[in-house]
Amino acid sequence: MKHNPSPNFDDRKQSRVKYLIMHYTGMASGGEAIDRLCDPEASVSAHYVVEENGDLYCLVDEEKRAWHAGVSKWEEDDDINDLSIGIEIVNSGHPYPGYESVYKPFPDTQMNTVVKLATEIVERHNIEPCYVLGHSDVAWRRKIDPGELFDWRMLADKGIGLYPGNIVSSTEDLPDRTKFFENLKLFGYDLAEHNDEQNLLIGAFQRHYRPSKFDGNLDQETFLTLEQLLNKKTSL
C-alpha cells in the first residue's frame, strides 16, 4: 500500500464506522483522480484508491472523516461520511455532458485488491453485510457509481455485502408498488419525494441488485429480489 495523504478530511463526530461505501473515480486516469482527491480546492477525498493494476493508495486514515459520500442517506443516517469508509475504484465511468468515456468492466487484478481491502475493513470495524453499499445506493438522486458492471455478487460470495440468490417469478401479475416502496424504506433507501423520482430509485436498486436490467420499471423479479434481500437483512 502506498500513502498519498489528502488534506481533505476532518474528525469524526462518532467513533463508530458502520458503512463501507464503494465508488468509481469517473475520471480519465487514476493519477488524475488522486490529484483531485488531494486538491484542497476540490473538497473531496476518500480513504482509499484502488488502481486498475491493483495498486492501493491510502489518502485518509480510517479514524478520520473523508469527504466521499456528499449529500447522502441510508436508514436514518444522513451523515454517511461520518459513519463510513470510502473506497474509490479507478474506472473512467459513464459518460456525461462534457465528458466522454467508455464505462468498462473492472479488471480482476483490481477487484482482487478491492476484495482484500474490503475484507480487512469489514473485519476491522465489524461492518454488517447490509451496510456495504454503493454511492448510488446512499445518493441515488445524484450518483450511479460504481455502476452495473461492478461485481457485487463476487464480493458477496467472499462475505462482503448482501446479494440475492436466484429469483424465480411464478406469476406475471403486476407487483404491489406500495409494498415495494415500503420494503425499500425498510431495507434502507431514502424514499422518493415525488412520483417522477420513483423510476430513478427503482433503477438505482436494480443497478446494484439486478444489473441485467435496470430500466427503472417495477417488475415481479425486482419485487421478489427486494423481498429476499430484506429477509436476509432481518435475519442477520
Residue frames as qw, qx, qy, qz and C-alpha x, y, z in Angstrom:
[[0.000, 0.887, 0.461, 0.000, 0.00, 0.00, 0.00],
 [0.409, 0.268, 0.008, 0.872, 1.21, 3.47, -0.93],
 [0.171, -0.714, -0.474, 0.486, 0.45, 6.58, 1.07],
 [0.218, 0.364, 0.304, 0.853, -0.63, 9.76, -0.72],
 [0.117, -0.485, -0.630, 0.595, -2.10, 11.92, 2.06],
 [0.019, 0.643, 0.457, 0.614, -5.02, 14.18, 1.25],
 [0.058, 0.063, -0.403, 0.911, -5.68, 17.36, 3.26],
 [0.493, -0.220, -0.269, -0.798, -9.40, 16.89, 2.74],
 [0.569, -0.310, -0.759, 0.066, -10.64, 15.33, 5.96],
 [0.278, -0.578, 0.291, -0.710, -11.83, 16.23, 9.43],
 [0.111, -0.159, 0.885, -0.424, -12.57, 14.50, 12.72],
 [0.372, -0.354, -0.801, -0.309, -15.42, 12.06, 13.03],
 [0.441, -0.460, 0.159, -0.754, -18.26, 13.12, 15.30],
 [0.907, -0.251, 0.185, -0.282, -18.81, 9.47, 16.17],
 [0.244, -0.573, 0.771, 0.129, -16.15, 6.84, 16.64],
 [0.706, 0.146, 0.688, -0.082, -18.18, 4.02, 15.08],
 [0.204, 0.338, -0.625, -0.673, -17.68, 3.03, 11.44],
 [0.654, 0.224, 0.577, -0.435, -20.96, 1.50, 10.26],
 [0.743, 0.621, 0.162, -0.191, -20.70, 1.61, 6.46],
 [0.459, -0.276, 0.573, 0.620, -18.32, 0.71, 3.66],
 [0.497, 0.755, 0.197, -0.379, -19.10, 2.72, 0.53],
 [0.625, 0.025, 0.557, 0.547, -17.85, 1.80, -2.95],
 [0.296, 0.828, 0.008, -0.476, -17.28, 4.41, -5.66],
 [0.751, 0.286, 0.268, 0.531, -15.70, 4.64, -9.06],
 [0.339, -0.412, 0.022, 0.845, -13.47, 7.62, -9.81],
 [0.408, 0.795, 0.447, -0.037, -15.17, 8.60, -13.09],
 [0.015, 0.891, -0.285, -0.352, -12.01, 10.25, -14.40],
 [0.694, 0.615, -0.351, -0.129, -9.60, 9.54, -17.24],
 [0.636, 0.308, -0.631, 0.319, -6.85, 8.06, -15.06],
 [0.697, -0.522, -0.429, 0.240, -6.02, 7.06, -11.52],
 [0.478, -0.059, -0.143, 0.865, -3.39, 9.78, -11.28],
 [0.115, -0.406, -0.228, -0.878, -5.91, 12.43, -12.26],
 [0.616, -0.584, -0.451, -0.276, -8.36, 11.10, -9.69],
 [0.687, -0.373, -0.354, 0.513, -5.78, 11.08, -6.89],
 [0.271, 0.157, -0.009, 0.949, -4.75, 14.62, -7.76],
 [0.340, -0.517, -0.296, -0.727, -8.36, 15.77, -7.42],
 [0.732, -0.529, -0.427, -0.042, -8.92, 13.86, -4.19],
 [0.650, -0.322, -0.220, 0.653, -5.84, 15.57, -2.76],
 [0.186, 0.426, 0.164, 0.870, -6.68, 19.06, -4.06],
 [0.082, -0.318, -0.589, 0.738, -7.76, 21.35, -1.19],
 [0.292, 0.186, -0.115, -0.931, -9.93, 23.37, -3.57],
 [0.439, -0.090, -0.769, -0.455, -11.88, 20.27, -4.64],
 [0.462, -0.265, 0.479, -0.698, -13.02, 19.49, -1.07],
 [0.943, 0.017, -0.122, -0.308, -13.43, 15.79, -1.86],
 [0.003, 0.545, -0.830, 0.117, -11.47, 12.76, -0.72],
 [0.921, -0.122, -0.274, -0.250, -11.67, 9.06, 0.08],
 [0.682, -0.601, 0.417, 0.006, -9.85, 6.78, 2.43],
 [0.589, -0.209, 0.692, 0.361, -8.51, 4.56, -0.36],
 [0.577, 0.614, -0.244, -0.479, -8.00, 4.48, -4.12],
 [0.744, -0.083, 0.645, 0.154, -7.57, 1.20, -5.99],
 [0.182, 0.573, -0.502, -0.622, -5.82, 1.45, -9.35],
 [0.849, 0.316, -0.178, -0.385, -6.68, -0.71, -12.36],
 [0.591, 0.416, -0.678, 0.134, -3.43, -2.65, -11.90],
 [0.768, -0.407, -0.489, 0.079, -4.32, -3.39, -8.28],
 [0.367, 0.198, -0.386, 0.823, -2.09, -0.77, -6.67],
 [0.392, -0.745, -0.540, 0.015, -3.59, 0.55, -3.45],
 [0.215, 0.407, -0.188, 0.868, -3.29, 4.12, -2.18],
 [0.350, -0.644, -0.599, 0.322, -4.25, 5.37, 1.26],
 [0.156, 0.590, 0.133, 0.781, -5.32, 9.01, 1.22],
 [0.405, -0.576, 0.179, -0.687, -7.07, 9.44, 4.58],
 [0.063, 0.153, -0.913, 0.373, -6.60, 7.45, 7.79],
 [0.355, -0.392, -0.803, -0.274, -9.62, 5.38, 8.72],
 [0.275, -0.512, -0.618, 0.529, -10.15, 7.12, 12.04],
 [0.022, 0.334, -0.022, -0.942, -10.73, 10.38, 10.16],
 [0.497, 0.620, 0.525, -0.307, -13.79, 11.51, 8.22],
 [0.278, -0.059, 0.577, 0.766, -13.13, 11.57, 4.48],
 [0.379, 0.492, 0.161, -0.767, -15.40, 13.55, 2.15],
 [0.069, -0.107, 0.870, 0.475, -16.62, 10.99, -0.35],
 [0.118, 0.448, 0.886, -0.009, -20.38, 10.50, 0.05],
 [0.078, -0.201, -0.205, -0.955, -21.68, 14.08, -0.09],
 [0.578, -0.065, 0.198, -0.789, -25.41, 14.55, 0.36],
 [0.483, 0.071, -0.858, -0.158, -26.47, 11.01, 1.18],
 [0.588, -0.290, 0.397, -0.642, -28.73, 8.94, 3.42],
 [0.533, 0.004, -0.835, -0.140, -29.30, 5.34, 4.47],
 [0.410, -0.508, -0.721, 0.235, -31.90, 4.30, 7.01],
 [0.193, -0.945, -0.261, 0.026, -31.99, 7.31, 9.36],
 [0.591, -0.444, 0.167, 0.652, -28.31, 8.19, 8.90],
 [0.432, 0.873, 0.206, 0.091, -27.86, 11.40, 6.92],
 [0.016, -0.880, 0.470, 0.075, -24.14, 11.96, 7.51],
 [0.989, 0.132, -0.031, 0.051, -22.73, 8.92, 5.78],
 [0.462, 0.667, -0.421, 0.406, -19.23, 10.42, 5.68],
 [0.329, -0.635, 0.493, -0.496, -19.12, 10.43, 9.46],
 [0.816, -0.200, 0.450, -0.302, -20.02, 6.74, 9.68],
 [0.917, 0.381, 0.116, -0.025, -18.18, 5.25, 6.72],
 [0.462, -0.415, 0.558, 0.550, -15.02, 4.21, 4.97],
 [0.613, 0.709, 0.048, -0.345, -14.90, 5.22, 1.29],
 [0.599, -0.179, 0.623, 0.470, -13.09, 3.28, -1.44],
 [0.458, 0.726, -0.146, -0.491, -12.59, 4.93, -4.84],
 [0.748, 0.027, 0.611, 0.258, -12.03, 2.36, -7.60],
 [0.002, 0.502, -0.408, -0.762, -10.31, 3.68, -10.71],
 [0.402, 0.419, 0.777, 0.243, -12.68, 3.47, -13.67],
 [0.076, 0.064, 0.265, 0.959, -13.46, 6.11, -16.27],
 [0.240, 0.395, 0.640, -0.614, -17.14, 5.56, -15.59],
 [0.382, 0.662, 0.638, 0.093, -20.24, 6.51, -17.53],
 [0.273, 0.251, 0.220, 0.902, -20.09, 9.46, -19.94],
 [0.018, -0.777, -0.517, 0.359, -21.94, 12.65, -19.11],
 [0.360, 0.899, 0.168, 0.182, -22.26, 16.02, -20.87],
 [0.031, 0.927, -0.356, 0.113, -18.80, 17.44, -21.40],
 [0.349, -0.524, 0.776, -0.038, -17.07, 14.15, -20.53],
 [0.829, 0.295, -0.354, -0.317, -16.69, 11.31, -22.99],
 [0.256, -0.456, 0.838, -0.154, -15.72, 7.90, -21.65],
 [0.709, 0.033, -0.625, -0.325, -16.33, 4.20, -22.14],
 [0.641, -0.449, 0.446, -0.434, -17.61, 2.52, -18.98],
 [0.647, 0.328, -0.684, -0.076, -15.84, -0.81, -18.80],
 [0.877, -0.373, -0.301, -0.019, -15.58, -3.85, -16.51],
 [0.352, -0.824, 0.422, -0.136, -13.29, -3.73, -13.50],
 [0.572, 0.454, -0.683, 0.027, -10.15, -5.86, -14.08],
 [0.870, -0.302, -0.389, 0.026, -9.64, -9.00, -11.99],
 [0.577, 0.115, -0.390, 0.708, -6.38, -7.65, -10.59],
 [0.141, -0.390, 0.123, -0.902, -8.16, -4.54, -9.38],
 [0.734, -0.403, -0.215, -0.503, -11.07, -6.48, -7.91],
 [0.802, -0.108, -0.504, 0.301, -8.69, -8.80, -6.07],
 [0.275, 0.169, -0.375, 0.869, -7.29, -5.76, -4.27],
 [0.443, -0.375, -0.065, -0.812, -10.80, -4.45, -3.58],
 [0.835, -0.304, -0.420, -0.184, -11.78, -7.80, -2.05],
 [0.667, -0.032, -0.490, 0.561, -8.68, -7.97, 0.14],
 [0.062, 0.234, -0.233, 0.942, -9.04, -4.38, 1.32],
 [0.570, -0.364, -0.183, -0.714, -12.79, -4.63, 1.90],
 [0.811, -0.246, -0.530, 0.038, -12.40, -7.86, 3.84],
 [0.486, 0.002, -0.464, 0.741, -9.88, -6.21, 6.15],
 [0.166, -0.267, 0.083, -0.945, -12.09, -3.13, 6.64],
 [0.701, -0.343, -0.366, -0.507, -15.22, -5.17, 7.32],
 [0.777, -0.226, -0.526, 0.261, -13.39, -7.31, 9.88],
 [0.353, 0.126, -0.354, 0.857, -11.62, -4.37, 11.49],
 [0.241, -0.125, 0.149, -0.951, -14.83, -2.39, 12.03],
 [0.203, 0.257, 0.910, -0.253, -17.32, -5.27, 12.27],
 [0.371, 0.256, -0.182, -0.874, -19.37, -3.87, 9.37],
 [0.627, 0.239, 0.693, -0.264, -22.53, -5.87, 8.70],
 [0.386, 0.155, 0.725, 0.549, -23.10, -7.11, 5.12],
 [0.168, 0.790, 0.581, 0.095, -26.20, -4.93, 4.70],
 [0.118, -0.942, -0.012, 0.315, -24.05, -1.83, 5.19],
 [0.418, -0.253, 0.557, 0.671, -21.65, -2.49, 2.33],
 [0.412, 0.764, 0.448, -0.213, -23.17, -0.19, -0.29],
 [0.510, 0.326, 0.331, 0.724, -22.54, 1.81, -3.42],
 [0.050, -0.190, -0.066, 0.978, -22.52, 5.56, -3.81],
 [0.317, -0.166, -0.551, -0.754, -25.59, 5.02, -5.99],
 [0.437, -0.462, -0.771, 0.035, -27.45, 3.49, -3.03],
 [0.344, -0.551, -0.446, 0.616, -26.87, 6.23, -0.48],
 [0.046, 0.551, -0.060, -0.831, -27.04, 9.11, -3.00],
 [0.474, 0.321, 0.777, 0.264, -29.26, 7.68, -5.75],
 [0.279, 0.887, 0.299, -0.216, -30.62, 11.06, -6.82],
 [0.063, 0.908, -0.318, -0.264, -27.13, 12.19, -7.86],
 [0.101, -0.588, 0.787, 0.158, -24.87, 9.20, -8.40],
 [0.927, 0.189, -0.117, -0.300, -24.78, 5.93, -10.35],
 [0.434, 0.525, -0.708, 0.187, -21.36, 4.61, -9.30],
 [0.283, -0.470, 0.707, 0.445, -19.82, 2.10, -9.06],
 [0.509, 0.376, -0.391, -0.669, -22.36, 1.01, -11.66],
 [0.917, 0.086, 0.090, -0.378, -23.88, -2.08, -13.17],
 [0.760, 0.438, -0.469, 0.103, -20.52, -3.63, -14.17],
 [0.132, -0.563, 0.675, -0.459, -19.23, -3.72, -10.61],
 [0.608, -0.021, -0.786, -0.108, -19.18, -7.33, -9.38],
 [0.481, -0.449, 0.350, -0.667, -21.30, -7.12, -6.23],
 [0.955, -0.092, -0.145, -0.242, -22.13, -10.83, -6.48],
 [0.739, 0.285, -0.474, 0.384, -18.47, -11.81, -6.28],
 [0.007, -0.473, 0.482, -0.737, -17.97, -9.59, -3.23],
 [0.734, -0.314, 0.160, -0.580, -20.99, -11.15, -1.50],
 [0.945, 0.077, -0.317, -0.002, -19.63, -14.61, -2.26],
 [0.533, 0.311, -0.508, 0.601, -16.49, -13.51, -0.35],
 [0.432, -0.535, -0.609, 0.396, -18.60, -12.37, 2.61],
 [0.153, -0.225, -0.051, 0.961, -18.69, -8.68, 1.66],
 [0.369, 0.124, -0.133, -0.912, -22.18, -7.25, 1.32],
 [0.592, 0.266, 0.680, -0.342, -25.58, -8.74, 0.53],
 [0.286, 0.278, -0.595, -0.698, -26.64, -10.12, -2.84],
 [0.805, 0.072, 0.224, -0.545, -29.71, -12.10, -3.88],
 [0.439, -0.097, 0.872, 0.195, -29.74, -15.71, -4.95],
 [0.020, -0.164, -0.758, -0.631, -31.67, -16.94, -7.97],
 [0.387, 0.264, 0.362, -0.806, -35.12, -15.41, -8.28],
 [0.031, 0.230, 0.889, 0.394, -37.94, -17.38, -9.86],
 [0.364, 0.116, 0.132, -0.915, -41.04, -15.34, -10.63],
 [0.199, 0.212, 0.957, -0.009, -44.08, -17.59, -10.53],
 [0.249, 0.756, 0.580, -0.174, -46.55, -15.00, -11.79],
 [0.337, 0.319, 0.301, 0.833, -46.79, -12.25, -14.35],
 [0.204, -0.863, -0.462, -0.018, -49.14, -10.23, -12.14],
 [0.184, 0.753, -0.160, 0.611, -48.14, -6.66, -11.51],
 [0.511, -0.125, -0.623, 0.579, -46.25, -6.34, -8.22],
 [0.307, -0.853, -0.413, 0.087, -47.61, -4.35, -5.29],
 [0.399, 0.619, -0.093, 0.670, -45.96, -0.97, -5.84],
 [0.407, -0.786, 0.117, -0.449, -46.90, 0.41, -2.41],
 [0.908, -0.401, 0.103, 0.065, -45.45, -2.65, -0.69],
 [0.790, 0.325, -0.044, 0.518, -42.27, -2.41, -2.76],
 [0.156, 0.705, -0.176, 0.669, -41.57, 1.13, -1.61],
 [0.682, -0.660, 0.130, -0.287, -42.37, 0.20, 1.99],
 [0.955, -0.137, 0.065, 0.254, -39.78, -2.56, 1.67],
 [0.556, 0.571, -0.105, 0.595, -37.25, -0.20, 0.09],
 [0.232, -0.787, 0.212, -0.531, -37.52, 2.03, 3.13],
 [0.865, -0.464, 0.163, -0.096, -37.14, -0.92, 5.48],
 [0.897, 0.192, -0.003, 0.399, -34.10, -2.04, 3.53],
 [0.526, -0.455, -0.037, 0.718, -32.54, 1.42, 3.93],
 [0.324, 0.364, 0.393, 0.780, -33.18, 3.54, 0.85],
 [0.063, 0.375, 0.241, -0.893, -34.20, 7.17, 1.19],
 [0.412, 0.543, 0.731, 0.020, -37.62, 7.20, -0.46],
 [0.212, 0.342, 0.410, 0.818, -38.54, 9.32, -3.45],
 [0.064, 0.365, 0.401, -0.838, -40.27, 12.57, -2.59],
 [0.495, 0.453, -0.079, -0.737, -42.07, 12.90, -5.93],
 [0.874, 0.256, 0.384, -0.152, -43.62, 10.41, -8.31],
 [0.641, 0.738, -0.210, -0.004, -41.22, 11.40, -11.09],
 [0.053, -0.692, 0.704, -0.151, -38.32, 10.20, -8.92],
 [0.837, -0.191, 0.432, -0.275, -39.68, 6.74, -8.33],
 [0.914, 0.401, -0.033, 0.052, -38.35, 5.15, -11.51],
 [0.294, 0.747, -0.496, 0.331, -34.92, 6.63, -10.76],
 [0.479, -0.504, 0.607, -0.385, -34.98, 4.99, -7.34],
 [0.947, 0.089, 0.267, -0.157, -36.13, 1.64, -8.74],
 [0.730, 0.621, -0.235, 0.161, -33.32, 1.86, -11.30],
 [0.032, -0.722, 0.596, -0.350, -30.77, 2.54, -8.56],
 [0.742, -0.275, 0.542, -0.284, -31.89, -0.58, -6.72],
 [0.929, 0.345, 0.131, -0.039, -31.77, -2.65, -9.91],
 [0.441, 0.785, -0.405, 0.161, -28.34, -1.32, -10.89],
 [0.214, -0.570, 0.730, -0.310, -26.89, -2.83, -7.71],
 [0.525, -0.127, 0.780, -0.317, -29.02, -5.92, -7.14],
 [0.714, 0.414, 0.565, -0.010, -30.43, -6.82, -10.61],
 [0.087, -0.641, 0.336, 0.685, -27.92, -5.31, -13.07],
 [0.358, 0.155, 0.811, 0.435, -29.06, -7.42, -16.02],
 [0.014, 0.627, 0.546, 0.555, -31.95, -4.98, -16.45],
 [0.260, -0.439, -0.419, 0.751, -32.02, -1.62, -14.71],
 [0.083, 0.445, 0.503, 0.736, -34.72, 0.22, -16.64],
 [0.125, -0.062, 0.346, -0.928, -36.46, 1.64, -13.57],
 [0.656, -0.176, -0.349, -0.646, -39.65, -0.34, -14.20],
 [0.451, -0.288, 0.714, -0.452, -41.00, -2.35, -11.30],
 [0.709, 0.103, -0.591, -0.370, -41.44, -5.96, -12.38],
 [0.891, -0.394, -0.090, -0.205, -42.04, -9.12, -10.37],
 [0.832, 0.126, -0.303, 0.448, -38.37, -10.12, -10.38],
 [0.167, 0.503, -0.289, 0.797, -37.35, -6.77, -8.88],
 [0.618, -0.530, 0.042, -0.579, -40.08, -7.05, -6.25],
 [0.962, -0.228, -0.148, -0.001, -39.01, -10.56, -5.25],
 [0.638, 0.351, -0.337, 0.597, -35.34, -9.59, -5.25],
 [0.121, -0.558, 0.294, -0.767, -36.01, -6.91, -2.66],
 [0.822, -0.418, -0.016, -0.388, -38.13, -9.26, -0.55],
 [0.928, 0.009, -0.268, 0.258, -35.29, -11.78, -0.50],
 [0.411, 0.429, -0.334, 0.732, -32.71, -9.15, 0.42],
 [0.401, -0.573, 0.166, -0.695, -34.91, -7.76, 3.18],
 [0.935, -0.303, -0.115, -0.145, -35.30, -11.25, 4.62],
 [0.788, 0.185, -0.308, 0.501, -31.53, -11.68, 4.56],
 [0.103, 0.542, -0.279, 0.786, -31.02, -8.34, 6.29],
 [0.611, -0.524, 0.107, -0.583, -33.54, -9.03, 9.05],
 [0.971, -0.179, -0.158, 0.000, -32.02, -12.45, 9.70],
 [0.504, 0.530, -0.448, 0.514, -28.51, -11.08, 10.31]]
